[in-house]
Amino acid sequence: MNGMWKGAEKAATDLGIKVVTLAPAQQDSIEEQIAIMEAQIQQGVSAFVIHPSDSKGIMPAVDEANAAGIPVISIGTASASGSMMRTGVDYYETGAVVAKYLFEKIGGEGGLIILEGPPGAQNAEERKAGITDLLASYPGITLIDSQPANFNRAQGMQVMENLLQREGVKDQLKVVIACNDEMALGAIQALKAAGITNVLVGGFDGSADASQAIKDGDLTVTYNTDPFGSTYYAITMLVKYLDDGALPEEYFIPFPSERHKPLIDSSNIDDYINNFAWFK
């Protein structure tokens, strides 16, 4: 992720340390993530900041790091255990915040489709729960369907195309919440192809493509997950721990959170791009 890389580079410069940023060739390959961690352990790395694609799947490498006395901090999706701290966004909160914005925007009435992330992935499940728990407070909104599209733009488009073919969906649908920007952009492609223009679409991440989609009037809202800031923060906490053994005050320190005003829509998109965007 571009924001994580830049956050790591900035932390390395500011703190005077060496940071090696590595990622699997296949984005969601937990096997490659494990192999990367194991290789770094053998090379004597001092600490890890990880963003695993699977909370449980990454555990062999996290256990090996713990056994070697190497501290680990998770960003976003946390390892099932073994991390001294978790930062990044609270996925449950992000789901609820974006859902509330959109539900209010449609006046609390209409049909909803949710595009989910990979089944079983911690971040996907937490974000979906934030959306569906809030939905209980809006009896006028009907959940048409909730299906996984695996954080993938092409799959988001395909799932949306299939759902739009169901009888009555085009008439009932008022809002689509995709659990990341990539699926939201895929859903927008499907809606455009079907000639549907009166449906609000929300996503998460604040990516470059999502920002342009907001400027173009296609995407209604996204959430700035700020991988730059959370990576920088995680590295500073690890350096502090390595320097003097200081542990974080809490295990989970969400960043950014609702109090940081993370929603991005047409009212603040230019300000976001010019002053806050993590992808620049």
C-alpha positions in Angstrom: 0.0 0.0 0.0 1.5 3.3 -1.1 0.5 5.2 2.1 2.2 2.6 4.3 5.4 2.8 2.3 5.5 6.5 2.5 4.7 6.5 6.2 7.6 4.1 6.8 10.0 6.2 4.7 9.1 9.4 6.6 9.5 7.6 10.0 12.9 6.3 8.9 14.0 9.8 8.0 12.7 11.5 11.1 13.9 8.9 13.6 17.2 8.1 11.9 16.5 4.4 11.6 16.6 1.8 8.8 13.1 0.7 7.7 12.7 -2.1 5.1 9.3 -2.2 3.5 8.3 -5.4 1.8 5.1 -6.8 0.3 4.0 -10.0 -1.3 3.9 -10.2 -5.1 0.3 -11.3 -4.8 -1.4 -8.8 -2.6 -3.4 -11.1 -0.3 -0.9 -14.0 -0.2 -0.6 -15.0 3.4 2.0 -17.6 2.4 4.2 -14.9 0.9 3.7 -12.7 4.0 4.9 -15.5 6.2 7.9 -16.2 4.0 8.9 -12.5 4.1 8.7 -12.4 7.9 10.6 -15.7 8.3 13.4 -14.4 6.0 13.7 -11.1 8.0 13.8 -13.0 11.3 16.8 -15.0 9.9 18.5 -11.7 8.9 18.1 -10.3 12.5 15.4 -7.7 12.0 14.7 -5.7 15.2 10.9 -5.3 15.0 7.9 -5.8 12.7 5.0 -3.6 11.6 2.6 -5.9 9.8 -0.7 -5.6 7.9 -1.6 -9.3 7.6 -4.2 -10.5 5.1 -5.4 -13.2 7.6 -5.4 -12.8 11.3 -4.9 -16.5 12.0 -2.9 -17.4 8.9 0.0 -15.1 9.9 0.4 -16.7 13.3 3.3 -19.1 12.4 5.5 -16.1 11.5 4.3 -14.0 14.5 4.9 -16.9 16.9 8.4 -17.3 15.4 9.1 -13.6 15.9 7.8 -13.7 19.5 10.1 -16.7 20.2 13.0 -14.7 18.9 12.1 -11.8 21.1 11.2 -9.6 18.2 8.3 -7.2 18.9 5.3 -7.0 16.5 2.7 -4.3 15.9 -0.3 -4.8 13.7 -1.9 -2.2 11.5 -5.6 -2.7 10.6 -6.1 -6.4 10.6 -4.3 -7.7 13.7 -2.6 -11.0 14.2 -4.8 -13.3 16.3 -2.3 -13.0 19.1 1.3 -12.0 19.6 1.2 -8.3 18.6 2.1 -5.9 21.4 -0.2 -3.3 19.9 -2.8 -2.8 17.2 -3.3 0.6 15.4 -5.0 1.7 12.2 -8.7 2.4 12.0 -11.4 0.7 14.1 -13.1 -1.1 11.2 -16.4 -1.5 13.1 -16.5 2.3 13.7 -15.7 3.0 10.1 -18.6 0.9 8.9 -21.0 2.6 11.3 -19.8 6.1 10.4 -20.1 5.7 6.6 -23.4 3.9 7.0 -24.9 6.6 9.1 -23.8 9.3 6.6 -25.5 7.4 3.8 -28.6 6.4 5.7 -29.3 10.0 6.6 -28.6 11.1 3.1 -31.4 8.9 1.8 -33.8 9.9 4.5 -33.7 6.6 6.2 -35.8 4.9 3.5 -34.9 2.6 0.6 -33.0 -0.5 -0.3 -29.4 -1.3 0.6 -26.7 -3.6 -0.9 -23.5 -4.3 1.0 -20.4 -5.5 -0.9 -18.3 -7.4 1.7 -14.6 -8.1 1.9 -13.1 -11.7 2.0 -15.2 -14.0 4.3 -13.5 -14.5 7.6 -11.0 -11.6 7.3 -11.1 -9.6 10.5 -11.2 -6.2 8.9 -14.0 -7.3 6.5 -16.1 -8.8 9.3 -15.7 -5.9 11.7 -16.6 -3.3 9.0 -19.7 -5.3 7.9 -20.8 -5.6 11.6 -20.6 -1.8 12.0 -22.9 -1.4 9.0 -25.4 -4.0 9.9 -25.6 -3.1 13.6 -26.4 0.5 12.6 -29.0 -0.8 10.1 -31.1 -2.0 13.0 -31.7 1.6 13.9 -33.2 2.4 10.5 -36.3 0.3 10.1 -37.1 2.1 6.8 -34.0 0.7 5.1 -34.2 -2.8 3.7 -31.2 -4.9 3.2 -31.5 -6.3 -0.3 -28.4 -8.4 -0.1 -24.9 -8.6 1.3 -22.3 -10.5 -0.7 -18.5 -10.8 -0.8 -16.5 -9.2 -3.6 -13.2 -9.7 -1.8 -12.0 -6.1 -1.9 -11.6 -6.4 -5.7 -12.9 -3.9 -8.3 -13.7 -6.4 -11.0 -15.5 -8.7 -8.5 -17.4 -5.7 -7.2 -18.6 -4.9 -10.6 -19.6 -8.5 -11.3 -21.5 -9.0 -8.0 -23.3 -5.7 -8.6 -24.2 -6.7 -12.2 -25.7 -10.0 -10.9 -27.7 -8.3 -8.2 -29.1 -5.7 -10.5 -30.6 -8.5 -12.7 -32.9 -9.6 -9.9 -36.5 -8.6 -10.2 -37.3 -5.3 -8.5 -33.8 -4.5 -7.3 -33.3 -1.5 -9.7 -36.5 0.1 -8.4 -35.8 -0.6 -4.7 -32.1 0.2 -4.5 -31.1 3.5 -3.0 -27.6 3.0 -1.5 -24.6 0.7 -2.0 -22.0 0.4 0.8 -18.8 -1.3 -0.5 -16.3 -2.3 2.3 -13.5 -0.7 0.4 -13.0 1.8 -2.4 -12.1 -0.8 -5.0 -15.4 -2.6 -4.7 -17.2 0.7 -4.7 -15.6 1.7 -8.0 -16.6 -1.6 -9.4 -20.2 -1.1 -8.3 -20.3 2.3 -9.9 -19.2 0.7 -13.2 -22.1 -1.7 -13.0 -24.6 1.0 -12.1 -23.5 3.1 -15.0 -23.7 0.2 -17.4 -27.3 -0.4 -16.2 -28.1 3.3 -16.7 -28.8 3.8 -13.0 -27.9 7.3 -11.7 -30.0 7.8 -8.5 -28.1 5.4 -6.2 -25.6 6.6 -3.6 -22.4 4.7 -3.3 -20.0 4.7 -0.3 -16.5 3.2 0.1 -13.5 3.2 2.4 -9.8 4.1 2.1 -9.7 7.6 0.5 -7.7 6.3 -2.4 -6.7 8.3 -5.5 -9.2 6.7 -7.7 -12.0 7.1 -5.1 -11.1 10.8 -4.7 -11.4 11.3 -8.5 -14.7 9.5 -8.4 -16.0 11.9 -5.8 -14.9 14.9 -7.9 -16.6 13.3 -10.9 -19.9 13.0 -8.9 -19.9 9.1 -9.1 -18.8 8.2 -5.5 -20.8 9.8 -2.6 -18.4 9.3 0.3 -15.3 7.5 1.4 -13.4 7.2 4.7 -9.8 8.4 5.0 -8.1 5.3 6.6 -4.7 7.2 6.5 -2.2 4.3 6.2 0.6 6.9 6.2 -0.2 8.2 9.6 -0.9 4.8 11.2 2.4 3.3 9.9 4.4 6.3 11.1 2.8 6.0 14.5 3.4 2.2 14.8 7.1 2.7 14.0 7.5 5.4 16.6 5.9 3.2 19.2 8.3 0.3 18.3 11.3 2.6 18.5 10.2 3.8 21.9 9.8 0.2 23.0 13.2 -0.8 21.7 14.9 2.3 23.3 13.4 2.1 26.8 11.0 -0.8 27.0 8.0 1.5 27.1 4.8 -0.4 26.2 1.7 1.3 24.7 -0.9 2.4 27.2 -3.5 0.3 25.4 -3.4 -2.7 23.1 -5.7 -1.1 20.4 -5.1 2.6 19.7 -7.3 3.4 16.7 -6.0 5.9 14.2 -7.7 7.8 12.5 -11.0 7.7 14.3 -14.3 9.5 14.0 -13.0 12.5 16.0 -10.5 13.1 13.3 -13.3 13.9 10.8 -12.3 11.2 8.3 -15.3 11.3 5.9 -14.6 12.6 2.5 -17.3 13.8 0.2 -18.0 16.6 -2.4 -17.8 19.3 0.3 -14.2 18.6 1.3 -12.6 16.6 -1.5 -10.4 19.4 -2.8 -9.1 20.1 0.7 -8.4 16.4 1.2 -6.5 16.0 -2.0 -4.5 19.2 -1.5 -3.7 18.9 2.2 -4.3 15.4 3.6 -4.3 12.7 1.0 -2.0 9.8 1.9 -1.5 8.7 -1.7 0.3 11.8 -2.8 
